[in-house]
Amino acid sequence: MLRTALAALALGFTAMPVLAQAPANSTADPVAAVVNGTEIRRSAIEKARQSVPQLAQMPLDKIYTMMLDKLIQEQLFVQAGRKDNLQNDPEVKERLKELEGRVIAQIYINRVVRKAVTEQALAKRYEKFKAEAPTGEEVRASHILLDSESKAKDVLAELKKGGDFAAIAKAKSIDPGAQSGGDLGYFRQEEMVPEFAEAAFKMKPGQITETPIKTQFGWHVIKVVDRRAAKPPSFDDMKEELSIELSQDAVAALVETLSAKAKIARFDLNGNPIAEPKPEPKPNSGKK
């Protein structure tokens, strides 16, 4: 993992310019190194770490020296390039122009999204989600999954003799959740394969299927533990998903607004103009 992260970090360094850092509060952002008079501060190391997902998961103290060495090397390259007057090279200027455009676009989008994704907007979207969430019932059930009908019938016979469902599930079920006693938690009918759901939602709490239930996964012995009215996920559980939805909506609306105001000409691979699609007509309100 570290080797992969280092490779990604090296590629990242080659893709982004390293600039001399402005003076900062030495207590909050201490100097990590000085290269020919140019300071590299702690914040530069943290930004580089956050730019590579594999490194962002690792404690800074474990990779600090390695990352500092990389930043020092990069600063040496920058200084050598400036000595060769590369800052005035046409290729460098073109790359910087491209980079400037991407940075401006990204920061603009980020600011639009930040204005759209507020606590008030999240709460409003959550209320909309709750209003539209399907109502109905949820069942909590456990199951024991076997690879043959005969094994499932043997388990049923064992349960009828007073066997403990959870213990048998741990010992004999081939389901990945066997070690939790086969507990599936609460689920809606549409969340399970039809054969399983049909059987589970016909049963009462405490009931065990009288015969094994066959699905694409094998043979199930099902025990219903509880039934309740379906509840939507909490606001906290939904917050990240709602933030993504609001962000996507904000970007989509932004694209639509900017496109409507812009004059855009498209050309095909042969340089021929492509006709712009006509906007959809607005519904007639009936007013004259």
VEXLO-901107 format. One record per atom (N, C-alpha, C, O, CB): x, z, y. Coordinates in steps of 0.1 Angstrom, whole numbers, plus 5000, padded with zeros to 4 digits. Each point is the difference from the previous one (the first is absolute). Glycine has a CB too. Layout:
% VEXLO-901107
XZY...
END
This chain:
% VEXLO-901107
500850004988499250005012500950005013499749935009498550194978502849965013500950015011500749875003500149965011500250294985500149694993500749875002499149895006500449935009501150134971497349945015499049915006499750035014499949915009499050064969501050165026499750045013501249965009499849965012498850234980502649825003501249975008500049855003500449965011500950234979498349735000500049865002499049965011500249925008500550044968498150105023499049985010500450045014499749945010498650094972502450085018500550055013501049915006500049975012499650264981501349714999501049915005499349875005500449955010501350144973497349865010499349895004499350035013499949915009499850014968499750205024499350045012500950005012499649965011498850174976502849925012501050005010500349865006500249985012500750244978499349695000500349865004498949945008500249905007501350084973497350075018498849945006499650055014499249945007500050024970501450165026499650065013501250045008501050054994496950034996502149895023501150035008500250155002499050085001500749715011501550264989500350145003500550015014500949935004499750124972498750025032500350015014500650145004499850104993498349745012502750165005500550135004498950095005499149955007503149945000497850234989498950095002500150075014501150035005498750014971499149975030499950075013500350144998499750064990498749775020502150245001500250154998498750074997498949965004502950025012498350124975498850074996500350155000501250045002498149774983499750275013500250145000500850034988499749984988498150065023503450024991501050024990499550114989500549994989501349955027497350144988499550104991499049944990500050024988500450165029498649744989499049944992500549884992499549974989498850115028502749854989500549884993501550005001500549935009497449944997502850214986501450015001500849874997499549924993500250325002501549755010500949894997500550014986500450114996500349875028499249914969500550004986501349944998500850034991496949965002502749925017501349934999500249935014499049975007500950004968501450015028500349925012501049904996501050024994498650185021500049674987500849894996500549925013499349935006499450054972502650045025500649945012499250035012499849915008501249914978498550305015499350045012498549994999499250055009502749895004497649994977498549984998499550114991500550014988499749745015498850325001499450114992499049944990499249915003501150255016499749904969498949984990499450144999500650104996500649714992497550205014499350135000499250014987499849914993500150095032499750134972499350034988498749924999499649964989501350275012498549745010498749925000500249864994499149944994500150195026502049814982500349874995500150004985499549914993501750035027499350174974500150024986498550014994499749944990502650175012496949975005498750024995499149875001499349984991500950265017500049685002499349885001500449904989499249944994500650095031501549974972500549914990499550054986499649924992502450035021497950184985499450054988498649974998499549964989502150235012497649825010498649974999499749854998498949964996500750245018501449724989499749854999500149954986499749894997501350095025499650114969500149964985499250104992500450124999501949785005496550064991499150104992500750084990499750124999498649725005502750104989500750084989500850125006500050114995500149684991500550185026500850105006499150115007500450115001501549725002497050125003499150095007499550124991499650105005499749705009500750174973499550114990501150104997499750104994498749734997502850145013501250084996500350105011499949965012501049864974499550305011500450105011501249945008500949954994498350244991500749835028501149955009501350054996501049935001497350055017501850154979501450064997500649934988501350014999497950215011500149724981500649944988500649865003500949964993497450174993501249815025500449865003500749995014500349895004497950024981501950205021500550005014501349945002500249915008498650304996502249834988501449945001500049854997500649935008500350294985498449744997499949864996499449925011500549895004499350174972499149995030499349925011500950005013500049905007497850164982502850055013500950015012501149904999500349935010499250314993501149754985501149904998499549865002500649915006500450244978497749825012499449875002499849965014500349895005498650144973500750075030499749985014501349995008500149925009497850214989503249944998501349985006500549864997500549945009500050314988499449714991500449864996499349905009500649905005499950174972498249955024499249905008500450005015500149905006498050144978502250085021500550015014501349935002500349935010498450284993502249804987501249935000499849845000500749935007500450264981498049775004499649855000499549965014500449895005499150124970499650075030499449975013501149995011500149905008497850214986503049985006501150005010500949894998500549945010499450304992500449724986500949894997499349875005500649915005500550214975497649875017499349885004499949995015500149895006498550134974501250095027500049995015501449965005500149935010498150254991502849874992501449965005500249854999500749945008500150284984498549724998500149854998498949935009499849884999501150164978498550045032499049955009498749944993499449905005502550055011497850104972498849954993498750025007499049944998502350104981498750065030498850035007499549885009498849995004501850254996500349675003499749885007499949874992499949895005501250225014499049914968499949894990498649955000499150084999502950014987497749785014498749954999499250054988498850025001502049785011499950214976499350044988499550155002498950034996502549814990499450245020499750145002498850015009499150074998503350004998497749855015498950005010498749964994498950055003502749915015498449944973498849954994499450104991498850034999502149745002500050304991499550114991499450115007499050064996502849874988498950115028499450115008498749965006499150095001503249985004497549814998498749955006498950024989498950045003502349805013499250114972499050024989499750144997498850044998502149754992500150305010499850144998499250065011499150094997503149924991498049955024499350065011498549974999499150085002502949895013497749904981498649964998499350094989498850045002501849735005500150254982499450084989499850145004498950064997502249794986499850215024499950145005498950015009499250104999503249934998497549885013498950015010498649994993499150085002502449825015498450014973498749984993499750124992498850055000501649714998500650304995499750124992499650125008499150074997502549844986499150115028499750125009498649985006499350095002503249955002497249845000498749975006498950034989499050075004502049755011499250134973499050034990499950154997498950054999501649734990500650295010500050144998499250085011499350094996503049884992497949995024499350065011498549984999499250095003502849895011497649904983498649964998499450094989498950055002501549715007500350254980499550074988499950155004499150074996501949764988500050225023500050145004498850045008499450114999503149895000497149915010498850025008498750004992499150075003502149835017498850024969498849984992499950114990498850044997501449725006500950294992499950104989500150145006501050065000500049784983497950215022499950135006499250094991499349954991500949965032499950224979499250094992498549985001499350014991502550165012497849795009498649975003499649884992498949994993501250115030500749794977499749884993500050024985499249954992501849925026500050224977500050034986498850074995499449984990503150035012497050095006498850084997498849915000499250014991501850195019498949714999498949905001500049914987498949984994501150035031501249944971500049924989499750074987499449954991502349915021498750274988499750094988498550024999499449994989502850125013497149915009498650025000499349874995499050014992501150165027500449724985499549874995500249984985499149964993501349945030500750144973500350004985499150084992499449964990503050005016497350174999499150094993498649945000499350014990502150185017498249755004498649955000499849884991499049984994500950095030501249854973500049894992500450034985499849914992500649955028500150254978500550044987498950004990498950055003503050085007498349824978498950004990499650144996500850094998500049694993497950245008499550144996499849994985500149904994498850145029500750074972499850014985500650124994500150115007499949644992500450244989500550124992501449974995500449894998497350174996503050055005501450004994499950094987499350105000501849865023499750004968500250074987501450054999500949925003497249954986502150255007501450044996500050014985499250064993501250075028500649804973500049994985501450014995501049975008496949904992502350174988501349994992499849914989498849984995501850255012500449714988499949914988501250014991501150045005497549815008501250124975501149994990500049854996499049954994500850304998501349685010500149864997500849984987501150054998498849895026499549994966500649974987500149854998499349925006499850304985501849745000500249864998499149944988500249894996502150145013496950064985499149954989498750085000500050125004502049814982497050015009498750074999500150124990499450105003499449685003501950204983500150114990500650125006499650114997500549724985501050155026500750125006499050065010500050135001502349764996497050045011499050055009498950084993499650115005500949705011499150144973499050084992500650134994499350105000499549684994502450225002500750124996500150105011499850124998501549754986498950095028500150095012498650065002499950125003502049745007497150054990498650055002499750114989499350105004500049685006501150204978499750104989500750135003499550114998500249704986501550185021500850115004499450085011500050135000502149754993497350055017499450065011498750074996499750115005501349725010498350114976498750064995500350134992499150094999499949685000502250254996500450124993500550115010500450114996500149754984499450115033500450095010501449985006500550095007498150074981502049725009501349975006500050005015499049965006501549914973500650175027500150005015500349865005501049934996499950315003498349715010500149865004501349975007500749904997496850105006502950085006501349985008501250014990500949915002498050195019501149994970501150014991500149884991501149954997498750305003499149704995500049884992500449885008500749914995497550194990501449895027500449895009501550005001500649894999497250125014502850104990501450015002500849964987501049945001498650245016499849854972500749984987499849864995500949944993498850305002499149705007499749874994499649885009500149894995499150254987500549885030499649895009501249915003501150055002497150095008501649734990501149915004499949965014500749915005499350004972499150155031499849985014501250065008500450114996497149885001503049955013501150065008499650145006500950085003499949695003497950254996499650135006499750114989499450105003499749775016501450114969499750094989500550145003499350104996500949714988500950205023500650145002499250085010500250125001502049794994496950035012499150075008498750044993499050035006501949855014499150104967498850034992499049895000498850024997501650225008500049645000499149895000499250005013499149915001500950084974500250105034499150015012500249875009501149975004499150284995498749695004500049885009499550035014500049915008499549964972500250265023499550035013498649945002499349954991503050065018497349995004498749945003500149855002501049955006498350275005499749704985500049865002498649955001499050064995503149924992497749905020498849945002499849904988501049974993499050055032498849944972499749914989500849875001500549954990497250165008502449845014500749875001501550004999500649904999497550045015502450194985501550015000500550004985501249994998498750145023499249874970500450004986499549874993499149935005500950324994500749714990499549884992498550034996499750114997502749834995496849965007498650024998499650084988499150095001500649695009501050204978499650074988500250155002499250094996501449714990500650245020500350145002499050065010499550114998503049844997497349985017499150055010498650024995499450105003502049795014498150014976498650014995499850134991499050075001500949685000501150274990499950124992500150135008499250094998501849784983500050145028500250125007498950045009499650125001502849834999497049955007498950035009498750034994499050035007502249825009498750134971498850044992500050144995499050064996500749714997501550305008500250134994499950115010500049985013501549924971498250225011499950125008501350085000500849984990496750035006502850085014501250084999500050084987499150064996500949955029501249994969500250074988499849914987500450044989498950175023500149684990499749914989501249914996500849975008496850034999502549974980501149924994499349884994499050024993502650185003499049685005499449884994499850034985500850054993500349805024497750104978499750024985500849904992500350034988497550055018502549804999500849904993501149965009499950005013498149924973503150025009501149955008499549885009499249924996502550164987498949915029499649895009501249905000501150045004497450125010501249724983501049905000500149935013499049955006500750024969501650015030500349925012501249924998500550004988498550185027501449754995501249914998501350094998501049944995497949895019501050304988501250084999500150074986501050054996498949995029499049974968499950064987498750074998499049965005503550074996497650084992498850084996500050135007501050085000498849814978499150145030500050135008499050104994498949974996501749895024499950264981499150124998499950065014501050055006499649994969498249975030499850045014499250135001499150034993500949735014500550325002499350135003499750005015500949995009500350134972497649905023499650015014500150155004499450084994499049725004502350225013500350145005499050035011499550125001502949864992497349935016499250035011499449875006500549894998500950315007497549825003499449895007499750055014499650125002499349784977501250015031499750045014499749885008500349894996501250315002497949835014499749895009501449945005500950085003496850025004502449774994501349945004500350045014499250015009500449804976501750235017500550045014501049905004500949964992498650285003500549725018501049915005501350085001500050125001498349745012502950074987501350075002500050065013499349965010501849884976499750275016500150075012500749915011500649904997499550324991499749825025500749935011501550004998500649895002497550185013502550044981501450014998500549904989501049945001499050305007499249754981500349914989499949865004500749914995498550264989499949805026499849865004500849965012500049885003497750144988502950075016500649985013501049884999500049925009499750324997501249764985501049894999499449874998500349905007501350264984497449835000499349874997499249965013500049885003499850184973499650035031499349975012500949955011499749915007498650264987502949895007501049965010500449854997500149935010500750314992499449734986500449864996498949915004500249895005501250194976497349955016498949925003499949975015499849895005499050204975501350025028499949995015501249915005499849935009499050304992502449794993501149925005499849864997500249915009501350284986498049774993499749864996499049945009500149895005500550164972498350035026498949955009500649985014499649905006498750234980502549965019500649985013500849885001499949925010500150334993500949724987500849895000499249874999500349905007501650234983497149875002499149884998499349975013499949885004499850184972499850045031499349985012500949955011499749925008498750274986502949865006501049965010500349854998500149935009500950314991499249724987500349864997498949915005500249905006501150174974497449985017498949925004499949985015499749895006499150194974501450035027499950005015501149915006499749925009499350314991502249794996501249935005499849854997500349915008501250294990498149774990499849864996499049935008500149885003500650184974498250015026498949945008500449975014499549905006498950234980502549945019500549985014501249905001500349955010498950284995501449754983501249915000499749854998499049974994502350234998499649725013500049864996501049974989501250015002498149935022500250034964500949994989499949864994498949954998500850294997501449695003500049874994500850014987501150065000498849835023499650064966500650004987500349864996499449905003499450314991502349784998500549874995500350014985500550104996500449835027498849964970500350004986501549974997500749995010496949944985502850064992501449974997500549875005501249995002498450154978499549775023500449875006500049995015500249905006499050004973500450225027500050005014498749965006499949985012502449984988496750024992498649955005499250125004500150114993500049694992499250195026499150115004499050044990499449924993500950015030499550204975499050064991498850055009500250075009501549994973497149895015498850045007499850154999500050054989499049725008500850295014499750155000498650024995499149935004502550115015498250064972498650024995499150055012500450075008500549994969497949885023499050045010499550144998499750044988499749725015500450325008499550144998498650004995499249915002502350175016498250024974498650014994499050025012500350085009500650024969498049835022499050025010499450144999499850054990499749715010500350305012499450135001498550004996499349905004502450175013497850034977498550004996499249995013500350065010500250084970498449785019499149995011499250125002499350054991500549705005500350315016499250135003498649975002499250105001502950005009497549774992498649975003499750005015498949965004500550144974501649945030499850005015500349865005500849934995499850325006498649725010500349875006500950015012500349915007497450014985
END
